[in-house]
Amino acid sequence: MTAPPPAVGEGPAVFAVFDVPDEAALTARGAATCVATVLAGRLVHRRR
């Protein structure tokens, strides 16, 4: 799995964090593995 290119300029953070070892595991296990989602620089979801 490759990392996305660095962000250019300033702007709000938008990303999700998944608890899987690689892209194949993410494909197999799906969105239920999401542990955190950040939209517009704000944490909107965090699995405990």
PDB file of N, CA, C and O in Angstrom:
ATOM      1  N   MET A   1       0.852  -1.167   0.000  1.00  0.00           N
ATOM      2  CA  MET A   1       0.000   0.000   0.000  1.00  0.00           C
ATOM      3  C   MET A   1       0.896   1.228   0.000  1.00  0.00           C
ATOM      4  O   MET A   1       1.904   1.262   0.706  1.00  0.00           O
ATOM      5  N   THR A   2       0.543   2.221  -0.775  1.00  0.00           N
ATOM      6  CA  THR A   2       1.333   3.445  -0.830  1.00  0.00           C
ATOM      7  C   THR A   2       0.599   4.572  -0.129  1.00  0.00           C
ATOM      8  O   THR A   2      -0.631   4.616  -0.099  1.00  0.00           O
ATOM      9  N   ALA A   3       1.368   5.468   0.425  1.00  0.00           N
ATOM     10  CA  ALA A   3       0.790   6.628   1.105  1.00  0.00           C
ATOM     11  C   ALA A   3       0.379   7.663   0.067  1.00  0.00           C
ATOM     12  O   ALA A   3       0.997   7.758  -0.993  1.00  0.00           O
ATOM     13  N   PRO A   4      -0.658   8.439   0.363  1.00  0.00           N
ATOM     14  CA  PRO A   4      -1.051   9.505  -0.559  1.00  0.00           C
ATOM     15  C   PRO A   4       0.021  10.586  -0.583  1.00  0.00           C
ATOM     16  O   PRO A   4       0.837  10.674   0.334  1.00  0.00           O
ATOM     17  N   PRO A   5       0.020  11.407  -1.629  1.00  0.00           N
ATOM     18  CA  PRO A   5       1.008  12.489  -1.677  1.00  0.00           C
ATOM     19  C   PRO A   5       0.750  13.497  -0.562  1.00  0.00           C
ATOM     20  O   PRO A   5      -0.377  13.603  -0.077  1.00  0.00           O
ATOM     21  N   PRO A   6       1.770  14.231  -0.152  1.00  0.00           N
ATOM     22  CA  PRO A   6       1.572  15.236   0.899  1.00  0.00           C
ATOM     23  C   PRO A   6       0.588  16.313   0.460  1.00  0.00           C
ATOM     24  O   PRO A   6       0.488  16.637  -0.723  1.00  0.00           O
ATOM     25  N   ALA A   7      -0.124  16.852   1.414  1.00  0.00           N
ATOM     26  CA  ALA A   7      -1.072  17.928   1.130  1.00  0.00           C
ATOM     27  C   ALA A   7      -0.318  19.175   0.694  1.00  0.00           C
ATOM     28  O   ALA A   7       0.781  19.450   1.176  1.00  0.00           O
ATOM     29  N   VAL A   8      -0.909  19.913  -0.211  1.00  0.00           N
ATOM     30  CA  VAL A   8      -0.308  21.150  -0.695  1.00  0.00           C
ATOM     31  C   VAL A   8      -1.140  22.309  -0.171  1.00  0.00           C
ATOM     32  O   VAL A   8      -2.365  22.310  -0.298  1.00  0.00           O
ATOM     33  N   GLY A   9      -0.483  23.285   0.410  1.00  0.00           N
ATOM     34  CA  GLY A   9      -1.199  24.440   0.931  1.00  0.00           C
ATOM     35  C   GLY A   9      -1.850  24.133   2.265  1.00  0.00           C
ATOM     36  O   GLY A   9      -1.633  23.079   2.862  1.00  0.00           O
ATOM     37  N   GLU A  10      -2.637  25.068   2.706  1.00  0.00           N
ATOM     38  CA  GLU A  10      -3.315  24.902   3.984  1.00  0.00           C
ATOM     39  C   GLU A  10      -4.782  24.621   3.746  1.00  0.00           C
ATOM     40  O   GLU A  10      -5.378  25.113   2.788  1.00  0.00           O
ATOM     41  N   GLY A  11      -5.343  23.844   4.608  1.00  0.00           N
ATOM     42  CA  GLY A  11      -6.756  23.513   4.514  1.00  0.00           C
ATOM     43  C   GLY A  11      -7.118  22.558   5.621  1.00  0.00           C
ATOM     44  O   GLY A  11      -6.241  22.039   6.312  1.00  0.00           O
ATOM     45  N   PRO A  12      -8.393  22.323   5.795  1.00  0.00           N
ATOM     46  CA  PRO A  12      -8.832  21.437   6.867  1.00  0.00           C
ATOM     47  C   PRO A  12      -8.459  19.982   6.570  1.00  0.00           C
ATOM     48  O   PRO A  12      -8.428  19.561   5.414  1.00  0.00           O
ATOM     49  N   ALA A  13      -8.183  19.239   7.611  1.00  0.00           N
ATOM     50  CA  ALA A  13      -7.855  17.826   7.464  1.00  0.00           C
ATOM     51  C   ALA A  13      -9.103  17.023   7.126  1.00  0.00           C
ATOM     52  O   ALA A  13     -10.180  17.272   7.667  1.00  0.00           O
ATOM     53  N   VAL A  14      -8.947  16.059   6.225  1.00  0.00           N
ATOM     54  CA  VAL A  14     -10.018  15.138   5.867  1.00  0.00           C
ATOM     55  C   VAL A  14      -9.368  13.769   5.678  1.00  0.00           C
ATOM     56  O   VAL A  14      -8.644  13.553   4.706  1.00  0.00           O
ATOM     57  N   PHE A  15      -9.625  12.846   6.603  1.00  0.00           N
ATOM     58  CA  PHE A  15      -9.051  11.510   6.475  1.00  0.00           C
ATOM     59  C   PHE A  15      -9.769  10.526   7.381  1.00  0.00           C
ATOM     60  O   PHE A  15     -10.543  10.919   8.254  1.00  0.00           O
ATOM     61  N   ALA A  16      -9.507   9.246   7.165  1.00  0.00           N
ATOM     62  CA  ALA A  16     -10.036   8.175   8.014  1.00  0.00           C
ATOM     63  C   ALA A  16      -8.887   7.242   8.371  1.00  0.00           C
ATOM     64  O   ALA A  16      -7.934   7.093   7.606  1.00  0.00           O
ATOM     65  N   VAL A  17      -8.986   6.619   9.536  1.00  0.00           N
ATOM     66  CA  VAL A  17      -7.973   5.681  10.010  1.00  0.00           C
ATOM     67  C   VAL A  17      -8.640   4.318  10.170  1.00  0.00           C
ATOM     68  O   VAL A  17      -9.686   4.197  10.808  1.00  0.00           O
ATOM     69  N   PHE A  18      -8.022   3.295   9.582  1.00  0.00           N
ATOM     70  CA  PHE A  18      -8.575   1.947   9.628  1.00  0.00           C
ATOM     71  C   PHE A  18      -7.625   1.012  10.361  1.00  0.00           C
ATOM     72  O   PHE A  18      -6.409   1.099  10.186  1.00  0.00           O
ATOM     73  N   ASP A  19      -8.170   0.118  11.183  1.00  0.00           N
ATOM     74  CA  ASP A  19      -7.385  -0.837  11.962  1.00  0.00           C
ATOM     75  C   ASP A  19      -7.193  -2.123  11.169  1.00  0.00           C
ATOM     76  O   ASP A  19      -7.773  -3.160  11.493  1.00  0.00           O
ATOM     77  N   VAL A  20      -6.375  -2.043  10.129  1.00  0.00           N
ATOM     78  CA  VAL A  20      -6.048  -3.196   9.290  1.00  0.00           C
ATOM     79  C   VAL A  20      -4.568  -3.128   8.915  1.00  0.00           C
ATOM     80  O   VAL A  20      -3.990  -2.042   8.882  1.00  0.00           O
ATOM     81  N   PRO A  21      -3.951  -4.277   8.632  1.00  0.00           N
ATOM     82  CA  PRO A  21      -2.529  -4.273   8.308  1.00  0.00           C
ATOM     83  C   PRO A  21      -2.208  -3.820   6.887  1.00  0.00           C
ATOM     84  O   PRO A  21      -1.103  -3.345   6.626  1.00  0.00           O
ATOM     85  N   ASP A  22      -3.164  -3.962   5.964  1.00  0.00           N
ATOM     86  CA  ASP A  22      -2.885  -3.590   4.574  1.00  0.00           C
ATOM     87  C   ASP A  22      -4.190  -3.378   3.800  1.00  0.00           C
ATOM     88  O   ASP A  22      -5.286  -3.583   4.322  1.00  0.00           O
ATOM     89  N   GLU A  23      -4.037  -2.966   2.551  1.00  0.00           N
ATOM     90  CA  GLU A  23      -5.202  -2.652   1.717  1.00  0.00           C
ATOM     91  C   GLU A  23      -6.069  -3.886   1.448  1.00  0.00           C
ATOM     92  O   GLU A  23      -7.292  -3.775   1.367  1.00  0.00           O
ATOM     93  N   ALA A  24      -5.450  -5.048   1.311  1.00  0.00           N
ATOM     94  CA  ALA A  24      -6.216  -6.280   1.080  1.00  0.00           C
ATOM     95  C   ALA A  24      -7.128  -6.582   2.273  1.00  0.00           C
ATOM     96  O   ALA A  24      -8.276  -6.990   2.094  1.00  0.00           O
ATOM     97  N   ALA A  25      -6.620  -6.384   3.474  1.00  0.00           N
ATOM     98  CA  ALA A  25      -7.431  -6.608   4.676  1.00  0.00           C
ATOM     99  C   ALA A  25      -8.572  -5.600   4.751  1.00  0.00           C
ATOM    100  O   ALA A  25      -9.678  -5.939   5.171  1.00  0.00           O
ATOM    101  N   LEU A  26      -8.306  -4.368   4.345  1.00  0.00           N
ATOM    102  CA  LEU A  26      -9.366  -3.356   4.336  1.00  0.00           C
ATOM    103  C   LEU A  26     -10.464  -3.760   3.360  1.00  0.00           C
ATOM    104  O   LEU A  26     -11.649  -3.631   3.665  1.00  0.00           O
ATOM    105  N   THR A  27     -10.073  -4.243   2.196  1.00  0.00           N
ATOM    106  CA  THR A  27     -11.053  -4.696   1.212  1.00  0.00           C
ATOM    107  C   THR A  27     -11.876  -5.858   1.760  1.00  0.00           C
ATOM    108  O   THR A  27     -13.089  -5.913   1.555  1.00  0.00           O
ATOM    109  N   ALA A  28     -11.225  -6.778   2.450  1.00  0.00           N
ATOM    110  CA  ALA A  28     -11.920  -7.953   2.991  1.00  0.00           C
ATOM    111  C   ALA A  28     -12.828  -7.603   4.168  1.00  0.00           C
ATOM    112  O   ALA A  28     -13.942  -8.116   4.267  1.00  0.00           O
ATOM    113  N   ARG A  29     -12.357  -6.738   5.055  1.00  0.00           N
ATOM    114  CA  ARG A  29     -13.096  -6.439   6.294  1.00  0.00           C
ATOM    115  C   ARG A  29     -14.043  -5.251   6.168  1.00  0.00           C
ATOM    116  O   ARG A  29     -15.059  -5.196   6.861  1.00  0.00           O
ATOM    117  N   GLY A  30     -13.726  -4.312   5.303  1.00  0.00           N
ATOM    118  CA  GLY A  30     -14.616  -3.198   5.028  1.00  0.00           C
ATOM    119  C   GLY A  30     -14.596  -2.053   6.023  1.00  0.00           C
ATOM    120  O   GLY A  30     -13.704  -1.946   6.865  1.00  0.00           O
ATOM    121  N   ALA A  31     -15.602  -1.203   5.905  1.00  0.00           N
ATOM    122  CA  ALA A  31     -15.687   0.042   6.670  1.00  0.00           C
ATOM    123  C   ALA A  31     -15.826  -0.167   8.170  1.00  0.00           C
ATOM    124  O   ALA A  31     -15.571   0.756   8.944  1.00  0.00           O
ATOM    125  N   ALA A  32     -16.223  -1.350   8.591  1.00  0.00           N
ATOM    126  CA  ALA A  32     -16.366  -1.614  10.028  1.00  0.00           C
ATOM    127  C   ALA A  32     -15.037  -1.504  10.765  1.00  0.00           C
ATOM    128  O   ALA A  32     -15.016  -1.426  11.994  1.00  0.00           O
ATOM    129  N   THR A  33     -13.924  -1.496  10.027  1.00  0.00           N
ATOM    130  CA  THR A  33     -12.603  -1.389  10.651  1.00  0.00           C
ATOM    131  C   THR A  33     -12.183   0.062  10.882  1.00  0.00           C
ATOM    132  O   THR A  33     -11.086   0.312  11.381  1.00  0.00           O
ATOM    133  N   CYS A  34     -13.036   1.016  10.530  1.00  0.00           N
ATOM    134  CA  CYS A  34     -12.707   2.433  10.725  1.00  0.00           C
ATOM    135  C   CYS A  34     -12.662   2.754  12.219  1.00  0.00           C
ATOM    136  O   CYS A  34     -13.616   2.483  12.949  1.00  0.00           O
ATOM    137  N   VAL A  35     -11.549   3.333  12.663  1.00  0.00           N
ATOM    138  CA  VAL A  35     -11.421   3.686  14.080  1.00  0.00           C
ATOM    139  C   VAL A  35     -11.499   5.190  14.312  1.00  0.00           C
ATOM    140  O   VAL A  35     -11.731   5.630  15.438  1.00  0.00           O
ATOM    141  N   ALA A  36     -11.307   5.984  13.259  1.00  0.00           N
ATOM    142  CA  ALA A  36     -11.412   7.439  13.405  1.00  0.00           C
ATOM    143  C   ALA A  36     -11.656   8.077  12.047  1.00  0.00           C
ATOM    144  O   ALA A  36     -11.103   7.645  11.035  1.00  0.00           O
ATOM    145  N   THR A  37     -12.491   9.112  12.035  1.00  0.00           N
ATOM    146  CA  THR A  37     -12.751   9.887  10.825  1.00  0.00           C
ATOM    147  C   THR A  37     -12.652  11.364  11.174  1.00  0.00           C
ATOM    148  O   THR A  37     -13.234  11.824  12.157  1.00  0.00           O
ATOM    149  N   VAL A  38     -11.909  12.102  10.356  1.00  0.00           N
ATOM    150  CA  VAL A  38     -11.751  13.544  10.544  1.00  0.00           C
ATOM    151  C   VAL A  38     -12.286  14.235   9.299  1.00  0.00           C
ATOM    152  O   VAL A  38     -11.866  13.928   8.184  1.00  0.00           O
ATOM    153  N   LEU A  39     -13.208  15.163   9.488  1.00  0.00           N
ATOM    154  CA  LEU A  39     -13.764  15.969   8.402  1.00  0.00           C
ATOM    155  C   LEU A  39     -13.638  17.431   8.772  1.00  0.00           C
ATOM    156  O   LEU A  39     -13.947  17.824   9.897  1.00  0.00           O
ATOM    157  N   ALA A  40     -13.191  18.226   7.837  1.00  0.00           N
ATOM    158  CA  ALA A  40     -13.030  19.667   8.059  1.00  0.00           C
ATOM    159  C   ALA A  40     -12.215  19.948   9.320  1.00  0.00           C
ATOM    160  O   ALA A  40     -12.478  20.911  10.041  1.00  0.00           O
ATOM    161  N   GLY A  41     -11.217  19.089   9.577  1.00  0.00           N
ATOM    162  CA  GLY A  41     -10.344  19.301  10.723  1.00  0.00           C
ATOM    163  C   GLY A  41     -10.929  18.897  12.062  1.00  0.00           C
ATOM    164  O   GLY A  41     -10.312  19.130  13.101  1.00  0.00           O
ATOM    165  N   ARG A  42     -12.112  18.296  12.055  1.00  0.00           N
ATOM    166  CA  ARG A  42     -12.760  17.905  13.318  1.00  0.00           C
ATOM    167  C   ARG A  42     -12.944  16.392  13.375  1.00  0.00           C
ATOM    168  O   ARG A  42     -13.333  15.763  12.391  1.00  0.00           O
ATOM    169  N   LEU A  43     -12.661  15.823  14.535  1.00  0.00           N
ATOM    170  CA  LEU A  43     -12.883  14.401  14.752  1.00  0.00           C
ATOM    171  C   LEU A  43     -14.386  14.162  14.834  1.00  0.00           C
ATOM    172  O   LEU A  43     -15.034  14.621  15.774  1.00  0.00           O
ATOM    173  N   VAL A  44     -14.945  13.447  13.859  1.00  0.00           N
ATOM    174  CA  VAL A  44     -16.391  13.232  13.835  1.00  0.00           C
ATOM    175  C   VAL A  44     -16.780  11.803  14.202  1.00  0.00           C
ATOM    176  O   VAL A  44     -17.949  11.528  14.474  1.00  0.00           O
ATOM    177  N   HIS A  45     -15.810  10.896  14.212  1.00  0.00           N
ATOM    178  CA  HIS A  45     -16.084   9.509  14.605  1.00  0.00           C
ATOM    179  C   HIS A  45     -14.839   8.936  15.255  1.00  0.00           C
ATOM    180  O   HIS A  45     -13.729   9.112  14.753  1.00  0.00           O
ATOM    181  N   ARG A  46     -15.028   8.253  16.371  1.00  0.00           N
ATOM    182  CA  ARG A  46     -13.931   7.532  17.026  1.00  0.00           C
ATOM    183  C   ARG A  46     -14.503   6.284  17.658  1.00  0.00           C
ATOM    184  O   ARG A  46     -15.367   6.346  18.532  1.00  0.00           O
ATOM    185  N   ARG A  47     -14.008   5.154  17.200  1.00  0.00           N
ATOM    186  CA  ARG A  47     -14.453   3.888  17.790  1.00  0.00           C
ATOM    187  C   ARG A  47     -13.672   3.653  19.072  1.00  0.00           C
ATOM    188  O   ARG A  47     -12.458   3.858  19.109  1.00  0.00           O
ATOM    189  N   ARG A  48     -14.345   3.235  20.098  1.00  0.00           N
ATOM    190  CA  ARG A  48     -13.680   2.991  21.392  1.00  0.00           C
ATOM    191  C   ARG A  48     -13.396   1.537  21.582  1.00  0.00           C
ATOM    192  O   ARG A  48     -12.843   1.145  22.609  1.00  0.00           O
TER     193      ARG A  48
END
